[in-house]
């Protein structure tokens, strides 16, 4: 896991500006990774431990700094980069050599030149933060202007920023766990309950994290620190009134998406290539039935160069074809040009039925001579819930139960690997956007999506019900358009308080049911039916409190689309940490700032039409020179493979029952163990159970076990022997709500 961390505190006065341990008063601060002081002694940024915060001249033995960190700049407001960052992923610029305390650090993949970084630094010094978010790539920017520190988050939330009060100031990081270690935070049980009850509702989650006292800045916002004081400000313009805006030009909007997506892919291709750091054992030589790529994948080391997923869907195929067609030597390090891009397809041999069309499309796309196609075939050893031992992630996420399956696929990929995560949430229209169209009096644009839902209901065998689908959907959209934000939140809170949530109520059986369930300001998640009444009541209090706070947007479709995108970005971040392969970088260009911003400029009348995402990506490829696509390209993606999930549940049933014999979630008062154990038995036997809800419960229980089994810490040099998050474990006794 890679993260950056720093703080701003009034404990460091102007008299010690630039002072770091091992430095004299006449010397400047450390600049860049690996900075050293006189005599070659490493520079340790930071201030004394919180117990001695009033003594900025404390010796290095009592100076707090992260374990294994490289100092980017030192006191009084130090900044570190922690983890296996590549050299080109850390860039620092200074406005003027005579003013070393006006500087910018950019961490991640950023397509900006040094001159563009310097111009943005001048603009950010004057308060214009949006300039820091307009470059292609995925990165985090930190600006220091004297004693003012500005940390900018991204639009989607894939690169979040966390903060917590500490040592008469504020500490910040791009991961929550280091800050939880720093303040020895306890678990926030209310946040865990909201994460299970309403994962797509930022109103229930708020700005909290699983750790009490550690906060998250919302997507599209920046954290500004001035000598310990903090301010959170938005840098993106948001329409807060439900008024009709001029209809945007569809062709120009699609062209903007094409340019943003091409620039996002080009930023990764033009970055320096890195050979994978392959640990022992080295290649043992020829093995019967295994080629070099097979032996490398068996060792868990990615191939050099650039690769991409090729599942047969439109998102992954677009990225693979763009990366293969753009200049930048996507292949090996030794080939200056013309090297083929590595395209990886996963073939599930345990459940081969239902994926034939997608696999055939992947084979047709891989016939492109610029692609080198690798098919990763696996059977029972790659089922969901297989090999539940894994790394500790920063936060819980449903991808923990599928991590071993995905890691097997990614191990056959490249050192820089493209994935299509986020395309659906960025480009597709949320069903609630139909209410926005009604608010703008654009009813005619509802004809095609409503007709498509009616056809899907008819294809599912409900011919009689399909006649009522247009009226049902239109009535639900009209009802949402006339429901205020406050009324919607209060209704959602009342639904949780009254209970009555069954396992079936959280599950959508088809496109029509899913669309109707999404036509609301807030809805319960798939795991809400298993939570205790006390946990649901606590989440309802959160929703009731949020009803009195104005949201970012009063348009239900826009608000729901932003919340779903934020949830997907957070899940993708957990996915990256859970499936991490040594020396590999996963790239999700659809979650980049510029791609998200260009997609938001698409007119709603275009987005709500059936097949809009496929048509947009088809036009992107056509402009890039790809004119021929296989039949069926852009078809609706397959539903989650329930057969594979049930097979994995059945194979791991004994381990899962042991996991929930005395679950930590039950100790926290969130679930009843016997209820979840019965749900696991029902799912393994094929009874109708929301499988995605079970995945969330199992993932959170696994995450809690890994967190409490952890013995290390992210910090050293503290006065305490060990500074670790959740030192007292999960609180067992929780008083009932009155």
N, C-alpha and C positions, 0 to 999 in steps of 0.2 A: 504494500500500500504506500502510495506517495502522497505527501501532504506538505503544506507550508504552515508555519506558525510564527506568531509574533505578538507583541503587546505594546500598549502605550500607557504609561503610568506617570502620575505626578510625583512618584517617589524619586524619579530621576530628574534632577533639577537642571536648569540651563548651565550651571557651573560644571556639570560633568558631561556636557554634550560631546558625543563622539568617543567617550571613554569606554573601553572594553578591558576585560581582565588581561593583564600582561602588557598593557599599553601605557605609555607615559602621557602626561597631560598635553604635551606638545605634538602628539602624533595624531593622524586622522583615523577615522574608523575603518574597520575591515570592509573591503568592497569585493563582492563576488565570492563564489565558493572556494574554500580552501585557503582563505586569507590567513596570514601568519604575522606575528608581532616580532619584536627584537629578539635576535638569537634563534629565530625559527620556531618560537613557541606559538602554538595555535591560539587564535583569538576566540574567546568564549564570550559571546554577547549575552546580555541579560542582566537582571538586577538581583539583589540578594533575595533569599527565600522570604516568603510572606511574613514570617515571624521577625525578620530583620529588615523589612522593606524601607525603614527610615534611614538605613545606612547604605547609600549608593556606592560607597567605597569598599564594600565587603570584598573579601578575598575570593579567589577563584574556587576555593574548596566549598564555599557556600553560595555559589552562583548557579541559578537554575538554568539548565539548557537541555534540549531534547537529546535523546540517545541517538547516536549515529547521524547527527545533523551536520549540514554545511552552512556556515554563516554567510548570509548575503550582505547584511550590514549590521552594525553593532549598536551599542547604547547611544542615546537613552531609549530608543524605540527599536529594539532589535528585530530581525527577521531571519528565519531559518528555512531551509528546504530539507526535508527528511524523506529518505527512501532512495530507490534506485533511479534517480532522475538521469536522463541522458544529458551530455554536455550542451547540446543545442536546444534542450527544452528549458534552460534557465538563461534568461537574457536580462541584463541590467544596463540602463543608460542614465547618464547624469546631464542635467541641463547645462551646467557650466562648471568646469574644473575648479573655479574659485568658490563655487557654492555646492559643496558635496552633500548638502542636506536637502537638495531638490533632485529627486531621482525616481526612477520607475523600474519595477521588476515585473517581468512577464514570465509566467511559468506554464508550460504546456506547448502545444503545437500552434504557432502563430505565424500567419503569412505576411506580417508587416515587415518592412525594412527598418533599418536603424534610424533613417531620417524620419520615417512615419512615426516611429516610437517617440522620437524627440519632439516632433510637432505636437503629438498627443499629450506629452508631458507638459508642454507650455500651456495647452488648453485646459488640462486637468488642474494645473496650478491656479488657474483663474476660476475653477468651479465647473467647467464643461466636461462632464463625465462620459457622455455618450460617445465621444471620440474613442474612448478606450474599448468600446464594444463593437466596432465596425469592421474589424479585420476578420479575414477568413481563418478558420481553425477553431480549436477548443482550448481555452487558456484561462488563467486567473491573473488579473493585473492588480498590483499594489503600488500606490503612489505615496511618496513622502515629500511634503513641502514644509520644511522647518519641523515643528512639532505636530503637524497635522498629517494623519495617516488615513488614506482612503483605500478600501479594499472593495473591488467591484465583482459582483456575482454575475452569472450568465442569465439569459432570458428563460431558458427551459428549466434550469435547476439541476443539470447534470454536474455542474461544478459549484456546489453550494459553499457558503461562508458561514461559519459558526462563531459565536462570541460568548464570553462570560465575564462577569466582574471578578477582578483579581488584583490584589496588592495595590489598593487605592487607584485602580485603573481598570483597563479592559484588555483581556487576552483574546486573540482571534486565531482561527485556523480554518483550513479547508477540510477538516475531519473533526467529528465531535468527540471521539474517544480520547485523544490527547488532552483536550480541555477538561474532560471528565476526570482524567487522571490528575490533572493539575490541581483541581479543587476538591478531589476525592468525592465526586458527586454520587448521590444515591440514584436509584432507578425512579423514573417518573411513571408510576403505575397508571395514572390517568392518561398519559400520552399513549402508552401501550394499548389501553382499552380503546382509545379513539382510533388507533391504527388498525385495530381489528374490526371495530364497529363501522367506521366511516372512512376508509382509506382514501377515497377520492374527494373528501370534503376538507379543504384547508381551514374552514371555519371551525371544525372540531379539533384539528391538529394544532391550529394556531402557529406560533413561531417556536414551539417546543421541540424537544428531542427526547429520546429514551432516557436521557440523563437529566436529573433535576438541576436547574441552574444554568444549563447550557442551551443557548438559543440559536435559532437559524434566521438569517435574513431572507425575506421572500425573494423569489425569482424576479429579475428585473430591477433590483435595488442594490444599493451600495452602503457600506458601513464606513462612517467618517468618525475618526477619533481625534480629539484635541486635548492632549495632556490628561488623558484618563476619561474625559467626558465623551459620550458617544451620541451619534445621530444616524438614523437610517433614512435614506432618501431614495426615491425612485428616479431613474434616468430615462425611462421610456414613457412616452405620452400614451395615456389611456383615456378613451372616451367613457365618461362616467354617466352620461345622460342617454336615455333611450329615445334618441331622435334619429330620423332617417338621414343618412349621409349620402352624398352623391355616389352613384354607382361607379365603381372603379372599372377601368378598361381591362377586360379579361386578357387580351393578348399581351398587353404590356405587363400585367401581373405575372402571367406565366413566363414571360421572358425574364422577369426579375428572379423567379425561382430557378430558372435554368442557369443564369449567371452566378447566382449564389451557390448553387450546388456544384457547378464546375469549379469555381474558385475554392470551395471547401475540399474537393478531391485533389485539386492541383497543389494546395498547401501541403498535403501529406506527401505527394509525389516529389515535390521539390526539396523536401527536408532531407538532411543527410541520412544515408543508409547505415544501418548498424548490424554487424554480425552477431548472431546470438551467442551469449555467454554459456557455452555448453559445459556443465559440470561433469565430472567422472560419474559412471564409466563412459569412456569414449567408444567410438564405433568399433565393435569387435571384428568387423570385416564381413565377408559374405556369409549370409545365413540362407539356407534353402527356403525358397518361397518368399523371401523378403528382399525388396530393393532398398537402395539407400534411403529413400524417403520413408519407407515403412520402418526401417531401423531407427531413423531419427525420431519419428513420431512415437515409437515405442519407448524411447528415452525421455519423451516429454519436452523436446526442444523444437521450437519453430524453425521454419526454413528462412534463409535470408531473403530480403526483398519485401515485396508487397503482395498481399493476398486479399481475398474477399470471400464472403459467404456467397453461395449460389444455391439457394433452396428451391428455385423455380418461381418464386414470387417476384413481383415487379420491383420492389425496393432494392433487394439484394442484387438483382440482375442489372438494374440501372447503375449502381455503384461499380459493379464488376466491369461492365462495358465501358463506362467512363474512365475508370482507372487504367484499363487496358489500352484505350485509345489515345489518352493524353500523353504528351511527352513527359519524360522524367524517369526513364529506366525503371519500371516497376519490378523487374526481376532481380537477378543476382547482383552481387557487388562487383563482380569481375566484368560483367557485360555492360558497356557504356550505353547501348541503345538496343531496342528491338527485343529485349528479354520479355518472356511471357509472364503474365500475371497468374498467380496460383489461385484457382477457384475451387472451393471445398464444398462438397455436397454430402449431407448425412443421410444414410440409408438405414432405416430402422428395420432390421430383419425380424424382430420379434412381432411386429405388427405391420406387415407389408401392404395390407389392403387399405385403399383410400388415398394413397399418395402416388399412384402410378402416373397421373397426369402431370403432377408437379415434377417428378423425377424425369419424365420425358421432356418437359420444357427445359429443365436444367441441362440435359444432355444436348438438346438442340442449340441452346445458347453457347454451351462449351465447345461446340464445333468451330467457333471462331478461332482462327489460327493464333490469335494473340493471347489465348487462354490456355493454361495447362490445368486440366481437370483432374481432381482427386476426389474419389468417392470413399468416404469413411463408413464402412459397414459394421454394424454391431448388433448383437441380439440381446439376450437376457442380461449380459454384463453392463449394459448401458440403459437399463430401464430407469424411470424416475424412482426416487427413494433408495437407489442403490448407492452404497458407499457414503453414508451420512457423516463421515468424519471429514472435516474440512477446515479451512482457515477461519479465524474470527473476523467478521466484517464490521464496519463502523456502525451499522444499524441493521435491524432485521429486515428480511425481504423474502418473498415467496420463491425466489430463484435458488435458495439454499438447497431445496430438495431435488433440484434438477442440475446442480452444479457438476456432479461427476459426469453426467451425460454430455453436457455442453463442453466440459474440459477435454473430453476425448476427441470431440470434433475440432476444437480450436488448437489442440496440440499438433494436428496435421496442417495447420495454417502457416502463415508467414509471420515474420517479426513485426510487420505493420499490417494489421488485418482490418478490413472494412466490414462493418455489419450494418444492416438496414434498420436497426432498432430506432423507433420513434417516428418512422415514416407515416404510419397510420394516424398517430395523434397530431402530427404536424400538418399533414395535407388533407386528411379526411375531415368532413364536417361532422361535428357532434350532433346527435339528433335534436338537442335542445336549440340548435340554430334555426330550426323551423319556426320556433316561437319568435326569434329575432326577425325573421322575414315577415311574420304576421304583424309585428310591431311597426315594421317599415311599410306595411300595406303592399307587400309583394306576394300576393297569394298565388299568382299563376306559376311561380317557381316551385310550388309544392306539388304540382301535378305529377312530375316524373318520379320523385322519391316515394310518394304515396302509392303510385301505381306499381313501382318495383316491390314494395312491401306486400302489396296485395298478390302479386305474382308469386312471391316466395311463400306466402301462406297457402296459396293454391297448389304449389309444387309439393308442399309438405303433406298434402292430403286433406286439408281443411277447406274444401271448395266452398262449402256453405258459409264458413266464417270469413273467407276472403272478400265476400261482398260487403261486409261491414267494416273491413280494415280502413278504407279511406275516411269514413266518418269517425271511426274511433281515434285514429291518429290525428286527424284535424282537430277534433274536440280536445284531445290532450294537449296539443300544441297551443290551441287558443286559451285553454285554462292556464297554462304556464305563462303565456304572454300577459295575462291579466293578473297574475299573482306577483305581489311585491316581494322583494328580497326578505323583508322582515317576516311577512306571513309565511313564506316558504320555509325559513329556518325554524319558526315556531311550530309549524306543522311537522317538520322532521323531528324536532325535539319531543313533541307529544307522541309521535309514533314509537320512539324508543322508550319513553316512560311507560306507555301503556302496555308494552310487551307485545305478545302475539306474533313475534317474528319466528317463523318456522324455517326449517331448512329449505323448504321449497320456495319460500318467499324471496330468498336471496339468489335464486337461480333463474336464469332466463332460458326458456326452452327453444327459442327461435328468434329470427331477426325482428319480428313484430313485437314479441314480448320484450326483447332487449331495448327496442326503440321506445316503447311505452314506459318502461322502467327508467329510462334516461331522461324523460321529459319531466324533470323535477329539479328544484334547486339543490336538493341533497337527498341521497338515498343510502340505505344501509349496505354494508359490504357483504360478501358471501359468507363470512365467518360470524356475522352478528347473531345468527340464530343459536349459536352455542355459548354465547356470553351469559354471565349471570345477570339477574335483575339489577343488582347493585352497580355492576360495571356499566350497563346500559343507562342507568339513571345518571351516573356521573358524566357520561358522554352527552346526554340530553342537556345537562346543565351547561356544558361547554357550548352547545348549539344555541341555547337560549341566550347566553351572554353575547354570542356573536351576532345575534339578531339585532342588537342595538348598535353595532358598529357598521359604518358604511363600507361596502366592498370596493374593490378596485373598479368593478364595472357593474352597472345595474342592468345590463342586458344578460338574460339567463344563458343564452347560447354561448356568448363570448366568455362569461365567467366559468361555465362548466367546461368549456374546451381548455381554458388555461389550467384549471385544477387537474384535469385528466392528464394533460401534458406534464405538469409538475410531478404527478405520481409516477408516470412512466419514466421520467428522467431520474427520479430517486431510485426506482427499481433497477434501472440500467446501471447506476453507480454501484449498487450492491452486487449486481451481476458481475461487473468488472472485477470486483474484489474477490468474489467467491470462486470464479473460474480462472483466476490469474495464472498465466503460464510464464515461467521465467523468461525474461528478455523479449516478451511480446507486448505490443501496444494494440489495444482495441480502439478503433475509430468509428464513431457514429456521426457522420456528417449531417444527418437530418436534425440533430440536436444542436448544431452550431448556431450562434447568434444570428448571423446573416441569413441563414436558411429559414430559421424561425421567423425572422422579421419579414422576409420576402413572402413567406407563406401566409402571414397575417394580412398581407395586402391583397390577397386573392378575394374577389367578390363572393359574398355568401351565396348568391344565386348560382355561381359556378360550383362551389364546394359541395352543396347539398345534392347535386345530381348524381345518379348511380354511375359508378365507374369513373368518377372525377379524378381520383388519384392516378389510376392507370393512364388516363388520357394526358394528364399533366406530365407524367414521367415519359410517356411515349413522345410527346413533343420535345422534351428535354433531349432524349436520345436522337430524335430526328434532326434537331439543330446541331447535334454533335457528330452527325454523319452516319448514324446507325439507322438504316431505312428498313431492314427486314427483321421481323421478330416472329418467333414460332407461334403457331395457332394456339389460342387460349391464353396468350400472354396477357397479364393484367386481370385474370379471373379472380374472383373473391377468394382470399386466402382460406385455407382449410381451418376448420374449428380445432381447438385443442384435442389432441389424440387421447380420448378418454380410455380407449382400450389399453394403450401402453401405461397410462397412469394406474388403471386398476390392476394390471399385471404387476407393476412395481409395488403397489400397495399389498397385494397378496403375497409377493415374495418377501417383503420386509415386514410382514404383519407382526411377527413375534417381537422384533426389535422395536416397532412402534408402540406395541402394547406395553413393553417394558418401559419405554420412554414416558408413557403417560400413566404408569403405575402410581407414581407420586410426583405429578408434574409441578414445576415451579409456577406455572400460570395459575394452578389451583391454589398454591400457597399465597399468591398475590390477590386472590379473590376474583379472578377474571373468568374462570371456567369451573365446571365440575368434572372431575376426572372420569367418572363412570359414564357420563354423557358422551364425552369425546371418544372413549374406548368403544362404546357401542356404535358410534358413527364410523370408526375405522373398520369395525367388523362388517357393518352394512355396506361400506364402499367396496371392501374386498369381495363380498358376496354378490356384487352387482346391483344392489338396491339404489334407487335414485337419491343421491347425496351430492351437494355442491362440492366438487372435487377441488376447485380453486380455493374454497374456504378452508378445507382441510390442509391444503398446502401452506396457507398462511399460519394456521395454528401450529403445525409441525415445525415450520421454519422459525417461528418465534420461540418455541420451546427449545429447539436446537441452539439458537443464538444465545438464549439465557444460560444454557449449560456451558457453552464455550466461554461466555463472558466470566462466569463464576469460577471456571476451571483455570482461568488465566492467572499466572503468577508474576508476570513481568510488569513493567511500567514504561511509559514513554519518556520519563524524565530522569535526570540524574543531577547530582550536585545539590540536592535539597537537604535541609536539616533533618527531615524525617528519614527513617531507614527505608521506607517504601511508600511512594505516593501512587495510589491505585484507585481506579473507579470502583464503585459499589463495594467498599471494603467490608460491609456488614451483610452482604447477600440480599436476597429478595425479602422484603418485609413480609412476615407471615401474618401478623395480626393487623387488620385494617378496620377501624370503627365503622359501623353501618351509618349510612347517610340518614339524617333526620328529615 
